Each structure stands twice: as structure tokens, then as C-alpha cells.
Amino acid sequence: MKVSIKIEGLFKEYKLGVIGRGTLYRDLQSWWAIKQGKEDPNSLIGANYNKKVNNILALKNINLDINKGEVIGIIGSNGAGKSTLLKILSRVTSPTKGRILANGTIASLLEVGTGFHPELTGRENIFLNGAINGLTKNEIMERFNDIVNFAGVKKFLDTPVKRYSSGMHVRLGFAVAAHLDPDILIVDEVLAVGDADFQKKAINKIKEVSSDKKRTVIFVSHNMNSIKKLCDRVIVLSKGQIIKDDNPSNSIEFYLGEVSITERTYKKIQFDKDNCPGGNLVRLKSIETRNSSNQLCSKFNIDEEIIIKMFFEVLKEGFNVCCSLFFNYFNPKNLSGDGSFYALDNYVKNKWDGDSYFKKGNYEATLVIPPNLLNDGIFGVSANIFLPPSNLDSALQVREINIIYFDIIDNFNKNSPRGSYPYDWQLGSTGFMIRPKLNFFTKFTSI
């Protein structure tokens, strides 16, 4: 089988907080060592790790062959190196060491707005992207209507893309990338920004692109259902290294059952002041899970209350803010994360387009999940903050997927929905996300 991408001995190193190596002496020292064909003395690669506390290896000795026509999934926790690998494959950044051999043209969609000039209109950006990817004007014209119809932005074609929502950015960006007929299509988690209908269209388009086995697709996602349905093969990354390369079912089970348990963030995640996720209006500062005694907690009995707190900062005045939490359920019998539910904060009790504008400053959003509602298993929490009156996907400021986790333990309390039933509550392979305690009576009526 013909190899589409060959990766050999790939490393990517970053020096935290510093552009260059800090001094002219170290820059010259590194340059001279490399010129002589020696190891860089100021690099983690081939050096003593204990002496280089400010360096980090995002990728460590990646070796991988991807065959033509394969759909490859890449999964791993936040910080595992997924996006770094895709940026190197897309030639956005260069490796510190190693090489990549790619056979064919590459189109990629790595983040919202990739490749778009904000001052140009949607129409102009389509032609710009097409030209950058080597298409003639006539070739772009042939694909133009298909791109516009797929993206659903016909009304806004002559509007500068700086005025597009994040959802519109993604729809147009994906439509352009997918219709350029690349030999290799690289798609990062950005599809999560689109609405459900667009995600379905995008996944169907990826299947169509790869169906003739002539084009290669590399797909990164936290959505295990999409990975399982779409991919022929799945790579698991952890701390910059490939730790599993197998079929989708085996790789997902390995990641969620053995790897992710050590890499999940529990109890609290606090962001550095300069690295808070968000847009230019709202930034997420931290998120935490607490019990009814207000203690940070990672594991809850099934009959316990769960409190989730989000702390965020509003940077400017004159707009509304709505917080939402999305819960992904991994039950003990099926770790692919089938079940989910969604919660919106109390903004939705107001008139949707009302003038309850938020002031500049710090805020706290609290969700209380009552006892005897959720089933036992693992729950991943995704945090979203958006700006009404638009919907979540078109006015998104923050989206952090599975940013924190908590576990529900079945303590076999007879006052819970279980009562005296002694057997496994899960039925079949999928299980149930909720286990509510409801009023449910059977009584005698007549002879």
C-alpha cells in the first residue's frame, strides 16, 4: 500500500516564556553546535533533562506511516501534542528534529479563522485560499457554488470575515478545505464549534472525501463517537509520544480505560493569568467540583449533591453573558462517551434579547446537580461561555472540552433509586446516563 505521510524521528521543543535562548552567547553556542553537526547544548533533545527546566518537549520521537486513503484519528488529553503534530504536518511550524515526507497536496483546518484575512470578504477569502493552495481562478469558480452552499453563508459572502461568528468561520473554512480536493485533509477539533447539523454534514463530507481511498484524512477530536464511526485507525498520544496505534475500538478503550484515568483533571483547574482561554470579551479563569460541604471533590456517591463552579472575567462592558456546561458520560461498560446532557445558567430566565448587560469584572457561575440523578460512571465537563442574544455556536467566547472530570460511585444505598435491587444497574453495552429517584408505585386495584 502506498504511503501518504511518513514521519521519522520527529521532535518539537519549546522554551517556555522566552523568544530565542535568552542570551546572544547561547544563540551563538547553539548555532555553532548545529553547524558542526553536533547536538544543541541548549536543547532537551540529546541533553541532560535536569539542566533544562525551562524547556518542554511537545513531541518526542514520533515515528508513523499513514497510508494513502486512510482516515486516521488522533486522540489524547489536552496537552498531549495533538495540535502541535497537526501544525507541523500543515507546515505552520517546523520540527526541532526529524522529518516528514508527504506525498501530495495538503489542506488543513486547525482553528477558527485559519487562513482567512479578517478585512477581506467571504468571497475574496475563498479565492485567496484557493490560490494559496495552487488552484487557478477557473478551478475555484467551478467549486465556488458548492463551497458557498455547503458553508451556508451566501447572505454574508460580501461581508468582511472579521464580522463572522466563530460558527460561520468554521463552516466556511471547512467548506473551502474540503472542496479543494486535497490529497491529504487535516481537521482539528474546530468542528466542535459548529452546530449539530453542520457537524453531521462535515462528517459526511469527510467520509465522501476518503471513500474512494485516494485521499488521506487526519482527524483530531474529543468526540469518541465521531472518531469511532469515521476512522479506520486511531493513534493515542500521551505527553508527546505515540502509546497506541490500533483499530478505533481498541485505541479508544485503551485511552479512556487506562491512559485517560491518569491524565484527567479532577477537582480544580486554574489557568495562569496570561493563558486564560477565551475571546477578547470573556476569559475563563478556573473551574472546580465541590461537595455539599464545599470541599473540592473528585468522587461523589450516587446520593450526594455535586456542585460545579466556573470563575470568569468580563473584560469589557455593554453585552450579555451566558454560561453553559456540557456533560459527557462514560459508563463502566462503554467508555466511548455515548450519553450527554447540557445545562444553561439563569440568563435564560430573562428575556432573551433583554438589556441586562454585564459589568466589567469577575464572575462566578454555580451549577448544583441534585442527589440521585446521575448514574455511576465518569463524567467529563465541557465549559462554554457565549454572548446572547446569539446562540452558543455563533457567539462563542470560551469552549473547553472535557476540561475537568468527576466520578459517580454506586454506594448501594437502599434509599437511592437502587433500593434493594442487588444486580448491575447497566443494561446492555451502552448503559444509562441518569438514574433519577422518581415516584413510581404499583398497587392493587381490584379482584
N, C-alpha and C positions, 0 to 999 in steps of 0.2 A: 504494500500500500504506500502511496506517495506521501511524503512528509510535507505538511504545510508550514509548520513552525518548528524549528529546532533550537532549544535553549541549552547552552552549555556553560557550566560553572558560573552562574550569574550571582553577583553580589551587588547590593546597593547600600551604601553607607551615608549617614547624615551626621553632621557635627552640630549638636544642639546649641541653639542660641547664638551661633557665630557664623558670619559670612566669611569664607576663607578659613585659615587656620589660626588666626588671631595675631600673628606677627609675620613680618617680612622674612625673618630668619627661617621660620617653619615652612613658609611658602617655597622659598628657595631650596630648603632641605628636601622637601617632597619632590619638587621639580627635578632636582639633580639625581635623586634616587631612581625615579621613574625613567629618566633619560638613560641611566646606566643599566636599565633592566632589572633593578632591584625592587624589593618590597618598599612601599611607602612607610617610613618610620613613624608617621603621624596618623596612621590608619589602623583600625581594628583588624583589618584583613592581614593575616600573617604576623600579627604583633602580639604583644603581651596585653591581654584584656584589662588587667588590673591597673595599667598606667593610663588608660584612655577612658576615663569615666564620663567625659562629655560626648563621646561618640556612641552612635547606635547603628546596628546592622538591621535595616528593614528587610533585607533579603539575604539569605545565607546559602550559597552553593546550590542554586536551583538548576536541576537538570531535567529536561522534559521534552518529549517529542509529541507533537499534535498532528494527527493525520488529516489529509485533505478530506473534507466532507463531514468531519466530526463536529458534534456540538458538545463542547467541554464546559462543565460547570466548575466554578471555583468558590469554595465556601470556607469560612473561618470566622473567628471572633473579630471584633473591632481591634485594629492594630496588628492583625496577623500578617499584613503585607499584600493583601489582595489588590488594592488600588495602586500601590507602588508598582507591582508587576504589570498591571494593565497600562500604566503610564509609560513604562519602558517599552512594552510591546507596541504602543502607539507612537513612540518616538517623541513623547512630550518631555521626557527626561532621559538621561543616558545612564547606563550602568557604571558602577565603580570598577567592576571587574567582570569578565566573562563576555559572551557574545550571543546574539540572537540571529538566526538565519530564517528569513520569512520568504516564502515562495508565493508572490502575488501582491495585489493591492490591498491596503488596509483602510477600513473606515471604522471610526470609533465614536462612542458617545459615553463620556466619562463623568460628566457632571452637568448640571443645569447651565445652559448657555454656552456650552463648549463650541468654539469655532465661530461664534456669532459676533459681529461688530454691533455694539449697542445702538449706535447712531444710524445704522442702515435699516431699511425696512425689511420685512419678512421676505418680500420678493427679491430684493437685492442680495440678501444673505443666502438665499437658495442658489443664485447664480455664482456668488462668491465661493461658497462651499464646493459647488460642482467644479469650478475652475481650479480650485486648490487641489482637488482630487483627480485632476487630469482630464476632465470631460470638456468637450467642445460646446459652444453655445447651442448648436443644433441638438446635441445629445441631451443637454439639460432641458431644452424645450420639449423634447419627446417625453421626458419624465415629469415635467412640471405639474401637469394637472393631477397625476397620480400622487405626487408629493403633497400638494395642497389639499386634496380630498382626504388623504389618509390623516393628515395633521388636523384637519377641521378648523383651519384658521383663515378661510377665504375672505371673511369680512375684514380681517386685520392685516391683509397682505401688504398694504401700503402704509402701515403704521410702523414707526421705529421699534425694534425689538426690545429696547430698554423699557418700553411701556407694557411688555407682555408679562403675564403672570408666570410663575415657575412651571405650572402645568402646560401652558402654551409653549414655553421654551422647550420643554422636553418633547412634546408632541411633534413640533417642527424639527427639532434636532434629530429625533429618531427617524422621522419620515425621510429626511434628507439622507442620513447614513444608510438606511435600509434600501433606498431606491437608487443608490449609486452603483449597484451591482458589484460590490467589492468581492474579492476572493476571500477576505477574512473580515468578519464583522465582530467588533469588540463592544460589549454593552455592560456598563457598570450598574449599580443599584439604582440609578436615576429613574428607572421605570416605576419605582415605588411612589414617585411624586404624582404620577398620572392617576386619573380616576379608574374605576374598575373596568369600564367599557374600553378605555384606551389600553389598559394592561392586557386585556384579552386580545385586542387587535394586534398589539405588539408581539405577544407570544405566538399568535397565529402567523404573523409575518416572519418571525424568526424560523418557525417550522417550515414555512414556504421557501425561505432563502436557502435552508440547508437540505431541503427534501430531495433535490436532485443529486446530492452527495458531491457536488462540485465546489461548494463553498463551506468554509470553516467558520464556526461561531464560538466565541468565548464569552461566557455569560456569568456574571457575578451577581449573587442575590442572597438575601437573608430569608427569602421565601422558599422553604424547602419543598412545598408542593410544586412550585414552578420549576425548580431545579430537577425534581424527580420526573416530572412529565416531559420536560423539554430535552434533557441532556442524555447523551449516550455514555458519558463517562464523567466522573466528578473527582476533582482534586481538593484535598483538605490541606489548608495552610495553617500553620501554628508557629508564631514567633519567627516568621520569615522563612520557614522551611516546609517542604512537602512531607507530610507524615502519612498520607494515604492517597492512593491512586487506584480507583476501583469503579465498579458499576455504581449507579446512583444510590440504590438501596443500601449497599454495604457501606459506602462512604458517609451517607447521611446518618446511618445508625451509629457508625464509629464516632463521628463528630459530636452528635448530640448525646450519645450514651457514655462515651469515655473521655473525649477531649474537652468538650464544652463545659463539663462539670468543673474542671479546674480553671477554666478561663472566664466563666460567667462572673459578672459583677453583682455582688449581693450587698444589701443593707444601704449603701450610700455611694454615690459617685459625685465628686466635687470637681468642677473644672477650674483650671487656672484662669486668672483674670484676663489674660491675653488670648486665651484659647477657648472661650465660651462659644458653643455652637449657636448659630442664629443669623439673622439678617442685619440690616442697618437700622432696624427699629426695635427689635426684641432679641435678647440674648438669654439662653438658659444657663443658670449658674450651678444648680445641683438638683438631684432627685434622690429620694430616700424612702425606705419602707419601715414602718414602725408598728408596734403592737398597741393594744389599748392602754398599756401603762406608759406609753410614749417612749419606749425603748427601741433603738434600732434593732431590727429583727429580720432574719432571712428565712426562717421556717415557722409556719403557723399551723396549729392544729385546725382541723376542719371546722370546729365550732368556735374559732376565735375571730375577732374583728381584725381587719387589715387596714392600715392607714398608709396612704401614699401621698407624699408631699413633693411638690415641684417649686423651686425657687427661681425666679427670673427677674430680669431688669428691663424696664421700658426706657428706651434711650431718647425718645422724642415725644412730644405731646400732639394731640389732635387726631387720634384714631382709636378704634376699639380693639380689644384683645380677647381671644377665646382660646382656652387650653383644652386639649383632648388627650386621652390615654387609650392606647390600643393594646389589648392583652392577647398574646399568642399562647395557646395551650399545648403542652407536650405531655400526653398522658403516659402512664407506665407501660402500656402495651404498644403504643405507636408514637415514636419520637419525631415524626415528621411535622408536627405542629399544625394539625388539621383545624382544630377549633379555635375560635377567637371571639372576643366581644369588645365593645367600644363605649367610651364614656366621654361626655362633654361637660364642661363646667357650667356654673349658674348663669353665664351670659345668655344662654338660650332661653332663660325665663323672661328676658327683656324683649321688647320689640326688636326684631332682627336688625333693622336699619336705624335703630334709635341713636340718639346723640350722647350716650354715656361714655364720653371719651376718657381714656386713661391718662393720668398724670405721669410725668417723668418720675422714675424711681424704682424701688424694689418691691416685688410682689411674691406672695406665697399662695399656691393653689393646693387644696387638700381634697383627696377622694377617700371616702370611708366605704369599704366593702364589708357588708354585714356578715355575721357568722352563718354557717350552714347554707352557703350559696354556691361556692366553688367546689369542684371535685378535687380529689387528691391528684398530685402531679406537679409539674413545673410550669410556671407562668413567666413568659418574657414580656416586659413592659416597654412599649414604644411611646415616646413623648412627642407631642405635636403642639405647636403654638401658631395660630394664624390670625388674620385680621378681618373680621366681619365688616361689611355685610357680604363680602365674597365668601365662597366656600373654602374648605380646608386646602384643597389642592391648588386653587388659583391664587391664594393669598398667604402662602406658607412662609413662615419666618424660621421655624425650628422643626426639624424632623430627625429624631434619633431613634433608630430601630433596635429593639431589644437592648435598650441601654442599661436595664437593670432587671434582675430576676428575683423571684421568691418561690418557695416550695410550700405546698399544702400537704400536710401529713394526716392520714386517717388514723385517729386515736381510738377508734371503735367505741366511741361514747354512745351509750344507748339512747341519750337524749338528742342525738343527731338524726338526720334522715335515715341512717342505717337501722336504728332501733336494735332489735335482737338478731337481725339477719347476719349470719356469720361468714358469708362467702364473698368472693370477689365482686365488687360493685360494677366493674367494667364488663360490658357485653360486646363480644366481637373484637375486632382488631382496632377499631377507631376509638372506642370509649366515648364518654360524655364529658363535656366541659363543665357543666354545672350540676350540683347536687342539692337543689333547694329543699328546705323543710317547709312542706305545704300541708294545708288541711285537707285530708283525704280519708274519708270514712266509709266503711261498709256496715250496713245494718240490716237487720231482719225487718221485712215489711209485712209479710202475710204467709199463711199456710197454703 
